[in-house]
Amino acid sequence: MGSAAWKILGTGSAVLAGLVANKLVSALWKSSGREVPVDPTDVEETGWGEALAFAALTGLAVGAARTAAQRKAAQYYIDSAGHAPKAKDA
């Protein structure tokens, strides 16, 4: 496996995990009987607390899912290629 394979595997898994986590949080939010605050500038319909709580939950879920997916992708890469993917330049 090469650099291009890692870019596709690492980025693809992170994007997919983020999308799934976002959908999951939205579904859980709706199941609690609340409307998902789609537009943060809609100050008449959504209060500060609700908007911030939804943003915090979404951010936590997406961040955790992306991290887990990239770690799993890196382990798969290591198992397949026999070495770790090269780190990004800082």
Secondary structure by P-SEA (a helix, b strand, c coil): ccaaaaaaaaaaaaaaaaaaaaaaaaaaaaaacccccccccccccccaaaaaaaaaaaaaaaaaaaaaaaaaaaaaaaaacccccccccc
